[in-house]
Amino acid sequence: MAETVGARFERLVEIMRILREPGGCPWDREQTLGSLRPFVLEETYEVLEAIDQGSPEALREELGDFLFEAVFLARLSEEAGDFAIGDAVDAICEKLIRRHPHVFARPDGGAADLSTGQVLEQWEVLKAQEREAAGKAAKSKVKTTLSGVPKSLPSLLRAYEVSSRAAAVGFDWARPDDVLQKIEEEVAEVRHEVEQGLRGHLSRAEEEMGDLLFAIANLSRKLGIEPESALRRANEKFTARFEAMEHAIADRGQRFGDLTLDQMEAEWQRVKARE
């Protein structure tokens, strides 16, 4: 008889316990929450890469690694007397039920007649209410709408999350066209700094460039596009085209650095046309 998912999860938790005990693995015993941080980040991006590859086998492997990091962090927290992995599981179960009243709070047990957009809007409103309640409960530290956004997020993703939370409490543009107008304003301001020659104005140019990128993240949110994923795909597309261009040039016995910019552009267009 096949093991249940719970039994298999318990096996992972037990393996982690053994690794951390005296007589376990020296490396695992030396780790701290801080030392595991880069591994958590690495595994996160490896999961994303497996998704982009469309490989179920790779995704299965990377999800296992990702799950292990969660169990590892929870084990360290349990040893510190803070919480155990079961408490984390309880927390996410309770959160999912609380944030899906259209599913779990219906007396008939059926699904509510809500669109995807309405569900997402409800999710953000509920999150905002939770943060407000947490702020009222905390006497020593005031919680604001944006205080829970991790500063360690990649900047583009953090811009997306910051603007999403602000929008959840009503601070938002009415239409995507309004954001496009804001982007055009920011482009004009960046252009002004470029025309100034940037001498002595690098900090100002950096500020204007940041405003432009933030506005672009807002447009991405309004269009329902996750900007980090969009930019990652753009990076991969550029890399593939650039490498194809280099290979084509090398196949002709030429050196990339010997080409003029116009010749490079012509080769780039040929690569695009072959796609």
Residue pairs with C-beta under 8 A, 6 or more apart in sequence:
3 11
12 67
12 68
12 71
13 71
13 75
13 85
16 68
16 71
16 72
16 75
17 75
18 24
19 25
19 28
19 29
20 28
20 29
20 75
20 76
20 79
22 29
28 72
31 72
31 76
32 76
33 73
33 76
33 77
36 69
36 72
36 73
36 76
39 69
40 69
40 73
43 62
43 65
43 66
43 69
44 66
46 62
46 65
46 66
47 59
47 62
47 63
47 66
48 229
48 232
49 58
49 62
50 58
50 59
50 61
50 62
50 63
51 59
52 232
52 233
52 236
70 85
70 88
71 85
74 83
74 84
74 85
74 88
75 85
77 83
77 84
78 84
78 85
97 104
98 126
98 130
99 123
99 126
99 127
101 122
101 126
102 111
102 112
102 114
102 119
102 122
103 111
103 112
106 112
114 122
121 168
124 164
124 165
124 167
124 168
125 168
127 165
127 168
128 145
128 165
128 168
128 169
131 143
131 144
131 145
131 147
131 148
132 143
134 143
135 142
135 143
135 144
145 165
145 166
145 168
145 169
146 162
146 165
146 166
148 165
149 158
149 161
149 162
149 165
150 158
151 158
153 161
154 228
155 213
156 213
156 217
156 227
156 228
156 231
157 226
157 227
157 228
159 213
159 214
159 217
159 218
159 227
160 217
160 220
160 221
160 226
160 227
160 228
163 172
163 214
163 217
163 218
163 221
164 221
166 172
167 221
173 179
173 182
173 218
173 222
175 222
176 219
176 222
176 223
179 215
179 218
179 219
179 222
180 219
182 215
182 218
183 212
183 215
183 216
183 219
186 208
186 211
186 212
186 215
187 212
189 208
189 211
189 212
190 205
190 208
190 209
190 212
192 208
193 201
193 204
193 205
193 208
194 205
198 205
216 227
217 227
220 226
220 227
220 230
221 227
241 268
241 271
241 272
241 275
244 271
244 274
245 264
245 267
245 268
245 271
246 256
248 267
248 270
248 271
249 255
249 256
249 259
249 267
250 256
256 264
259 267
